[in-house]
Amino acid sequence: MEAEVRPFVKEMEKAEKFPAEAIKKLGEMGCCGMLVPEEWGGPGLDTVSYVLMLEEVARVFTAMSTALGVTNSAVQAPLLLFGTEAQKKKYLRRMATGETLGAFCLTEAAAGSDAAGIQATARRVKVREHLGVGTLASPEPRKAPTFAAPPTSALAAEELPSCEVYLVNGTKTWVTNGSAAGVLLVFAKTDPVAGGKGISAFIVEPGFAGFRVGRHEDKMGQRSSPSVEILLNDCVVPVENRLGEEGQGLKIALSALDGGRIGIAAQAVGLAQGALEETVKYAKQRAAFGKKIADFQAIQWMIADMQTEIEAARGLTYYAAWLKDAHPNKMGATASKAKLYASEMVNRVVYKAVQVHGSVGYSRETDVERMYRDARVITIYEGTSEVQRMIIARELLGAPDKQKVATS
């Protein structure tokens, strides 16, 4: 990371360039599929090893750690748990080796923390082979859609192994890796009346007919990590690409959350560590009033607080990672505790880092300015701090059923 990534971080961040080549190199080292067994192309390592990797990457370039976290925990973990042998063979190995990345498509404009409130739909229909590609038979009277452009995927409509497909419609927002991924895990309602119990999960390729990448978010931070809209307009998804059974979508989405939240906690620890290192280095160099600012008690106390909080968050994160592997049935709110504390900790740490740097810390030429912006979203994605507090309190106090909808 120091030799091959750090020299280019400022340039990539300013240009909003996705670090594809660097991620590919990490993929060759097994970092794109760390939790995947060797039989599917991964190194088969444990969660502690995974968070150590994310922490080190985030220390240098937070945006890169976000891309790695999504493909590892949000996409590959559910595929490993719920996928068929054919799905694993087709998609899991490609992601685990870094050949392609995964993206997680759950959030919508009106459905963030309330994951059960998504509006995207998926309707199962039959393809009439004798009428040619693009003619669909539906139980309801409906004008048969046509494919405006020939699908570029290997699973083009005329090559579908079954004669059934899902037509997926909806718009997904804030999709990390969305413009770079070759495998997208999309959630849509196959039974809208059933609410959260009617959500199903689908493995979608960007070459499928009806799939389009929409606008890119103009973000405050992590600008090298693309967050995009995914537009699904009668997107043709083979039945074979449904992950799990119909109605299991919310369960599948939630299965990724413990690992995802631990990964975000590790990202926060790594980013905070990077900010601390920059702060210590600057404090030893910068002189004021005839001595280095590191000699002033006010600076020393800020640095001491930064270090203490980082170590506390690191302990929570490593414990959660160990518990996930050793006693997964005892996880409870452990991942939420790690994510809550680490995400809020990193925002306090980067605040102090900028403060110690003074006016130069407000300049785009410094790493701590970028780190300050990168940290802000960490209390929001993979479940806001408020949601984490609800989960922790619910474990201690119990909660009404209506509050027991796990969140994205």
C-alpha positions in Angstrom: 0.0 0.0 0.0 2.8 2.4 0.9 4.8 1.8 -2.3 2.1 1.2 -4.9 -0.9 3.1 -3.7 0.0 6.1 -1.5 1.9 8.0 -4.2 -1.2 8.1 -6.3 -4.0 8.7 -3.7 -4.2 12.5 -4.1 -4.2 12.2 -7.9 -6.9 9.5 -8.0 -9.1 11.4 -5.4 -9.0 14.6 -7.3 -9.8 12.9 -10.6 -12.4 10.7 -8.9 -10.6 7.7 -10.5 -11.5 4.3 -9.4 -8.4 2.4 -8.3 -9.0 -0.6 -10.6 -5.4 -1.6 -11.2 -4.5 -1.5 -7.5 -7.5 -3.6 -6.6 -6.6 -6.1 -9.3 -3.2 -6.5 -7.7 -4.8 -7.0 -4.3 -7.1 -9.5 -5.9 -4.0 -11.5 -7.0 -3.0 -11.6 -3.4 -6.4 -13.0 -2.3 -7.7 -9.7 -0.9 -10.9 -9.7 -3.1 -12.2 -12.9 -1.7 -10.6 -13.5 1.7 -13.5 -15.4 3.2 -14.1 -17.6 0.2 -12.9 -21.2 0.5 -10.0 -22.3 -1.7 -12.3 -24.5 -3.8 -14.0 -21.4 -5.1 -10.8 -19.4 -5.7 -10.3 -17.7 -2.3 -7.7 -18.1 0.4 -10.3 -19.3 2.9 -9.1 -17.0 5.7 -11.0 -16.0 8.9 -12.8 -12.7 9.7 -9.9 -11.5 11.8 -7.6 -11.7 8.8 -10.2 -9.9 6.7 -10.5 -7.0 9.1 -6.7 -6.7 9.3 -6.6 -6.3 5.5 -9.3 -3.7 5.5 -7.7 -1.8 8.3 -4.4 -1.6 6.4 -6.0 -0.5 3.1 -8.2 2.1 4.8 -5.1 3.5 6.6 -3.8 4.6 3.2 -6.9 4.9 1.0 -10.3 4.7 2.5 -12.2 4.6 -0.9 -10.3 1.5 -1.9 -11.3 -0.3 1.4 -14.9 0.5 0.7 -14.8 -1.2 -2.7 -13.1 -4.3 -1.2 -15.5 -4.4 1.7 -18.6 -4.5 -0.5 -17.4 -7.2 -2.8 -16.1 -9.4 0.0 -18.9 -9.2 2.6 -22.0 -7.7 1.0 -21.9 -9.9 -2.2 -19.7 -12.9 -1.8 -20.8 -13.8 1.7 -24.5 -14.2 0.7 -23.6 -16.0 -2.5 -21.5 -18.4 -0.5 -24.3 -19.0 2.0 -27.3 -19.2 -0.3 -25.9 -19.8 -3.8 -26.3 -22.9 -5.9 -23.3 -24.8 -7.1 -23.8 -23.4 -10.6 -24.1 -19.8 -9.3 -20.9 -20.2 -7.2 -19.1 -21.7 -10.2 -20.1 -18.9 -12.5 -19.8 -15.9 -10.2 -18.1 -16.6 -6.9 -14.7 -17.6 -8.3 -14.5 -14.6 -10.6 -15.1 -12.2 -7.6 -12.8 -14.1 -5.2 -9.9 -13.9 -7.6 -10.4 -10.2 -8.4 -11.4 -10.8 -12.0 -14.5 -8.8 -11.3 -16.1 -6.9 -8.4 -19.5 -7.2 -6.7 -22.1 -4.6 -5.9 -25.0 -4.6 -3.4 -28.2 -3.1 -4.7 -30.7 -2.7 -1.8 -31.1 1.0 -1.0 -33.6 3.2 -2.9 -34.5 6.8 -2.7 -37.3 6.1 -0.2 -35.9 3.0 1.4 -32.6 3.2 3.3 -32.7 2.1 6.9 -36.2 0.7 6.2 -35.0 -2.1 4.0 -38.5 -3.7 3.8 -39.8 -0.5 2.2 -38.1 -1.0 -1.2 -40.4 -0.5 -4.2 -38.4 -2.4 -6.9 -40.4 -5.4 -8.3 -39.6 -8.6 -10.0 -42.3 -10.5 -12.0 -41.8 -14.0 -13.3 -42.8 -14.6 -16.9 -42.3 -17.2 -19.6 -40.4 -16.8 -22.9 -42.3 -18.2 -25.9 -39.5 -19.8 -27.8 -41.5 -20.3 -31.0 -42.3 -16.6 -31.2 -38.6 -15.5 -31.0 -36.6 -13.5 -28.6 -38.3 -10.6 -26.8 -41.8 -12.0 -26.7 -43.0 -12.8 -23.2 -46.1 -14.6 -22.0 -47.6 -13.3 -18.8 -50.6 -14.4 -16.7 -51.9 -10.8 -16.8 -52.9 -9.0 -20.0 -49.8 -6.9 -20.9 -48.1 -5.6 -23.9 -45.1 -7.8 -24.7 -41.9 -5.8 -24.3 -39.1 -6.0 -26.8 -35.4 -5.8 -26.2 -34.3 -2.4 -27.4 -30.7 -3.5 -27.6 -29.2 -7.0 -27.9 -27.9 -8.2 -24.5 -24.1 -8.4 -24.4 -24.0 -10.9 -21.5 -23.2 -14.5 -22.0 -26.7 -15.1 -20.7 -28.4 -13.2 -23.6 -32.1 -13.7 -23.8 -31.9 -16.1 -26.7 -29.5 -18.3 -24.7 -31.5 -18.6 -21.5 -31.2 -22.2 -20.2 -34.8 -22.2 -19.0 -37.8 -20.6 -20.7 -38.6 -18.4 -17.7 -37.2 -15.1 -16.6 -37.9 -12.3 -14.1 -38.6 -8.8 -15.3 -37.1 -6.5 -12.7 -38.2 -2.9 -12.4 -37.0 -0.2 -10.1 -34.2 2.3 -9.3 -31.4 1.5 -6.8 -29.4 4.4 -5.3 -26.0 4.7 -3.6 -24.7 1.5 -5.2 -21.0 1.2 -4.3 -19.0 -0.3 -7.1 -22.1 0.0 -9.3 -20.3 1.3 -12.4 -17.3 -1.1 -12.0 -19.0 -4.3 -10.9 -19.5 -7.3 -13.1 -21.9 -9.0 -10.5 -24.7 -7.1 -8.8 -26.9 -8.5 -6.0 -30.3 -6.8 -6.6 -33.2 -7.0 -4.2 -36.8 -6.6 -5.5 -40.3 -7.6 -4.4 -41.7 -10.7 -6.0 -44.8 -10.3 -3.8 -45.3 -6.6 -3.1 -48.3 -7.3 -0.9 -46.2 -9.3 1.6 -43.9 -6.4 2.4 -40.5 -7.5 3.7 -41.5 -11.2 3.3 -42.0 -10.6 -0.4 -38.5 -9.5 -1.2 -36.3 -11.8 -3.3 -32.6 -11.5 -4.3 -31.2 -11.7 -7.8 -27.7 -12.0 -9.4 -27.6 -9.4 -12.2 -24.9 -8.8 -14.8 -24.5 -5.3 -16.3 -25.0 -6.8 -19.8 -28.5 -8.0 -19.1 -31.2 -6.3 -21.2 -32.9 -3.5 -19.3 -30.0 -2.7 -17.1 -28.4 0.7 -17.0 -26.1 2.7 -14.8 -27.6 6.1 -13.9 -26.1 9.2 -12.4 -23.0 9.2 -10.2 -23.4 10.8 -6.8 -21.3 14.0 -6.4 -20.1 13.0 -2.9 -18.4 14.9 -0.1 -15.8 12.2 0.4 -14.5 8.8 -0.8 -14.7 10.3 -4.3 -12.7 7.5 -5.9 -15.3 5.0 -4.7 -18.2 5.3 -7.2 -21.8 5.5 -5.8 -24.3 5.3 -8.6 -27.9 4.8 -9.5 -28.8 1.5 -11.1 -31.8 1.7 -13.4 -33.8 -1.5 -14.0 -36.4 -1.2 -16.8 -37.9 -4.6 -17.5 -34.4 -6.0 -16.7 -34.3 -9.6 -17.9 -33.0 -11.9 -15.2 -32.9 -15.7 -15.7 -34.8 -17.7 -13.1 -31.4 -19.5 -12.5 -30.1 -16.2 -11.2 -32.5 -15.9 -8.3 -30.4 -16.2 -5.1 -32.2 -18.5 -2.7 -36.0 -18.9 -2.7 -38.6 -16.3 -3.4 -39.3 -14.3 -0.3 -35.8 -14.9 1.2 -34.4 -11.6 0.0 -34.5 -9.8 3.3 -33.0 -12.7 5.1 -30.2 -12.8 2.5 -29.6 -9.1 2.8 -29.4 -9.3 6.6 -27.0 -12.2 6.5 -24.4 -9.9 5.2 -24.8 -7.2 7.8 -22.7 -8.7 10.7 -19.7 -9.1 8.4 -20.4 -5.8 6.7 -20.6 -3.9 10.0 -17.4 -5.5 11.3 -15.7 -4.5 8.0 -16.9 -0.9 8.4 -15.5 -0.8 11.9 -12.2 -2.1 10.6 -12.3 0.6 8.0 -12.9 3.3 10.6 -10.0 2.0 12.7 -7.6 2.0 9.7 -8.6 5.5 8.7 -8.2 6.8 12.2 -4.8 5.2 12.4 -3.8 6.9 9.3 -5.0 10.3 10.6 -3.1 9.7 13.9 0.1 9.0 12.0 -0.2 12.1 10.0 -0.9 14.1 13.1 2.1 12.8 15.0 4.4 13.4 12.1 3.1 17.0 11.7 3.3 17.8 15.4 6.9 16.8 15.5 7.8 19.0 12.5 5.7 22.1 13.0 7.3 24.8 15.2 5.5 27.6 17.1 6.6 30.0 19.8 10.1 28.7 19.6 9.4 24.9 19.9 7.7 22.0 18.2 4.0 21.9 18.8 4.3 18.4 20.0 5.8 19.9 23.1 2.6 21.7 24.0 0.3 19.9 26.4 -2.8 20.8 24.4 -1.5 18.9 21.4 -0.2 16.0 23.5 -3.6 15.6 25.1 -5.4 15.5 21.7 -2.9 12.9 20.4 -3.3 10.8 23.6 -7.1 10.8 23.2 -6.8 9.9 19.6 -4.6 6.9 20.3 -6.7 5.7 23.2 -9.9 5.8 21.3 -8.4 4.0 18.3 -7.2 1.2 20.6 -10.6 0.9 22.2 -12.3 0.6 18.8 -9.7 -1.8 17.5 -10.4 -4.1 20.5 -14.2 -4.0 19.9 -13.6 -4.7 16.2 -11.2 -7.6 16.7 -13.4 -9.2 19.3 -16.4 -9.0 17.0 -14.4 -10.6 14.2 -13.2 -13.4 16.4 -16.7 -14.0 17.8 -18.2 -14.2 14.3 -15.9 -17.1 13.5 -15.7 -18.8 16.9 -19.3 -18.4 18.1 -21.5 -17.0 15.3 -24.7 -17.8 17.2 -23.6 -15.6 20.0 -23.0 -12.5 17.9 -26.1 -10.6 19.1 -25.4 -6.9 18.9 -21.6 -7.3 19.0 -21.1 -6.1 15.4 -23.3 -3.1 16.0 -21.3 -2.1 19.0 -18.1 -2.3 17.1 -19.5 -0.4 14.1 -21.2 2.3 16.3 -18.1 3.1 18.4 -15.5 2.8 15.6 -17.5 5.0 13.2 -18.1 7.8 15.7 -14.5 7.4 17.0 -13.0 8.0 13.6 -15.0 11.3 13.2 -13.6 12.5 16.5 -10.1 11.5 15.5 -10.1 13.2 12.1 -11.6 16.3 13.7 -8.6 16.5 16.1 -6.2 15.7 13.2 -7.4 18.7 11.3 -7.3 20.8 14.4 -3.7 20.0 15.1 -2.7 20.8 11.5 -4.4 24.2 11.9 -5.1 26.1 8.6 -3.0 23.7 6.6 -5.4 20.9 7.6 -8.1 22.8 5.8 -6.2 22.6 2.6 -6.9 20.0 -0.1 -3.1 19.5 -0.2 -3.1 17.6 3.0 -4.2 14.0 3.7 -6.1 14.9 6.8 -8.5 17.1 4.8 -9.4 14.1 2.6 -9.6 11.8 5.7 -12.0 14.3 7.4 -14.3 14.1 4.4 -13.9 10.3 4.0 -14.9 9.6 7.6 -18.2 11.4 7.6 -20.2 8.7 5.8 -18.9 5.9 8.1 -21.6 6.7 10.7 -24.2 6.4 7.9 -23.7 3.4 5.7 -24.2 -0.2 6.7 -26.7 1.1 9.3 -26.6 4.5 10.8 -25.4 5.1 14.4 -29.0 5.6 15.5 -29.9 2.2 14.0 -27.0 0.6 15.8 -28.1 2.0 19.1 -31.6 0.6 18.5 -30.1 -2.8 17.9 -27.9 -2.7 21.0 -30.8 -1.4 23.2 -33.2 -4.0 21.8 -30.8 -6.8 22.8 -30.8 -5.4 26.4 -34.4 -4.3 26.7 -36.4 -6.1 24.0 -38.5 -4.1 21.5 -41.9 -4.2 19.8 -42.1 -6.4 16.7 -42.5 -3.4 14.4 -38.9 -2.3 15.4 -37.4 -5.7 14.7 -37.0 -5.1 11.0 -33.2 -5.2 10.5 -31.8 -2.4 8.6 -29.5 -1.8 5.6 
